[in-house]
């Protein structure tokens, strides 16, 4: 059996329920998990713009993924042969997004915990106070 490319591996991972979205320099595509089609259009557009700009700037593949508790994280990786991938830039870009998109990420976590994990929203809002 031939070895899978990084993009094929990522597409397999993308089929997992807890992946929100991904963008790939190699495929030049943005993927939004069908499970999250209920998000407002403006949020979906913001995710697409953010993800595509990330991969345009640093290369590789960028993914937003939820853990089992509903916390959102950013992951980035590249093919071993990709000499254009900016590893240092990816770390800096993730830190920048954590600061500039903090409210978006918090809202997406609240959405996931409420609509996917079916946690009580009043309890979640109390935790944030």
C-alpha positions as CSV (number, residue, x, y, z in Angstrom):
1,X,0.0,0.0,0.0
2,X,1.5,3.4,-1.0
3,X,2.4,5.8,1.8
4,X,-0.2,8.6,2.3
5,X,0.8,12.2,1.7
6,X,0.4,14.7,4.5
7,X,-2.7,16.1,2.8
8,X,-4.3,12.7,2.6
9,X,-3.5,12.1,6.3
10,X,-5.0,15.5,7.2
11,X,-8.1,14.7,5.2
12,X,-8.6,11.5,7.1
13,X,-8.2,13.4,10.4
14,X,-10.6,16.1,9.1
15,X,-13.3,13.4,9.0
16,X,-13.1,13.2,12.8
17,X,-16.0,15.0,14.4
18,X,-13.9,17.4,16.5
19,X,-12.1,19.2,13.7
20,X,-13.7,22.5,13.0
21,X,-11.9,23.6,9.9
22,X,-8.6,23.4,8.0
23,X,-6.7,25.1,5.2
24,X,-4.0,23.6,3.1
25,X,-1.4,25.3,1.0
26,X,-0.8,22.0,-0.9
27,X,-4.5,21.6,-1.9
28,X,-5.1,25.4,-2.0
29,X,-8.4,24.7,-0.3
30,X,-10.4,25.5,2.9
31,X,-12.4,22.8,4.6
32,X,-15.2,23.4,7.0
33,X,-16.5,20.3,8.9
34,X,-20.1,19.7,7.8
35,X,-21.0,19.3,11.5
36,X,-20.6,23.0,11.9
37,X,-22.6,24.3,8.9
38,X,-25.0,25.8,11.4
39,X,-22.6,28.5,12.3
40,X,-23.5,32.0,11.2
41,X,-22.2,32.8,7.7
42,X,-20.1,35.7,9.1
43,X,-18.3,33.3,11.4
44,X,-17.7,30.7,8.6
45,X,-16.3,33.5,6.4
46,X,-14.0,34.8,9.2
47,X,-12.7,31.2,9.8
48,X,-12.0,30.8,6.1
49,X,-10.2,34.2,5.8
50,X,-8.2,33.5,8.9
51,X,-7.2,30.0,7.9
52,X,-6.3,30.9,4.3
53,X,-4.3,33.9,5.3
54,X,-2.4,31.7,7.8
55,X,-1.4,29.2,5.2
56,X,-0.6,32.0,2.7
57,X,1.8,33.6,5.1
58,X,3.5,30.5,6.6
59,X,2.6,27.6,4.3
60,X,1.6,24.1,5.3
61,X,-1.7,23.0,6.7
62,X,-3.6,24.9,9.4
63,X,-6.3,23.2,11.5
64,X,-8.7,24.3,14.3
65,X,-9.6,21.4,16.4
66,X,-11.6,20.8,19.6
67,X,-10.4,18.6,22.4
68,X,-12.8,16.3,24.4
69,X,-13.7,19.1,26.8
70,X,-14.5,21.6,24.0
71,X,-11.4,23.7,24.1
72,X,-10.3,24.9,20.7
73,X,-6.6,24.7,19.6
74,X,-4.7,25.6,16.5
75,X,-2.4,23.1,14.8
76,X,0.0,23.6,11.9
77,X,2.3,21.2,10.1
78,X,4.0,20.8,6.8
79,X,5.4,18.1,4.5
80,X,9.0,17.2,5.3
81,X,10.1,18.3,1.8
82,X,8.4,21.7,2.1
83,X,11.4,24.1,2.3
84,X,9.1,27.2,2.1
85,X,7.2,26.4,5.3
86,X,8.0,29.0,8.0
87,X,8.1,27.1,11.2
88,X,9.0,30.1,13.3
89,X,6.5,32.2,11.6
90,X,3.8,29.6,12.3
91,X,4.4,29.8,16.1
92,X,4.3,33.6,16.0
93,X,1.2,33.6,13.9
94,X,-0.6,31.2,16.3
95,X,0.3,33.5,19.2
96,X,-1.0,36.5,17.3
97,X,-4.3,34.8,16.5
98,X,-4.7,33.7,20.1
99,X,-4.6,37.4,21.1
100,X,-6.5,39.0,18.2
101,X,-9.2,36.3,17.8
102,X,-9.7,35.5,21.5
103,X,-13.4,36.5,21.5
104,X,-14.0,34.4,18.4
105,X,-12.3,31.4,19.9
106,X,-14.2,31.8,23.2
107,X,-17.5,32.0,21.3
108,X,-16.7,28.9,19.2
109,X,-15.8,27.0,22.4
110,X,-19.1,28.1,24.0
111,X,-21.0,27.0,20.8
112,X,-19.3,23.6,20.8
113,X,-19.9,23.0,24.5
114,X,-23.5,24.0,24.2
115,X,-24.6,22.5,20.9
116,X,-22.2,19.6,20.5
117,X,-21.5,18.5,24.1
118,X,-24.9,19.6,25.3
119,X,-23.6,21.3,28.4
120,X,-25.8,23.8,30.3
121,X,-25.1,27.3,28.9
122,X,-25.9,29.0,32.2
123,X,-23.3,26.9,34.0
124,X,-20.8,27.8,31.2
125,X,-21.5,31.5,31.5
126,X,-21.1,31.4,35.3
127,X,-17.6,29.9,34.8
128,X,-16.6,32.9,32.7
129,X,-17.5,35.4,35.4
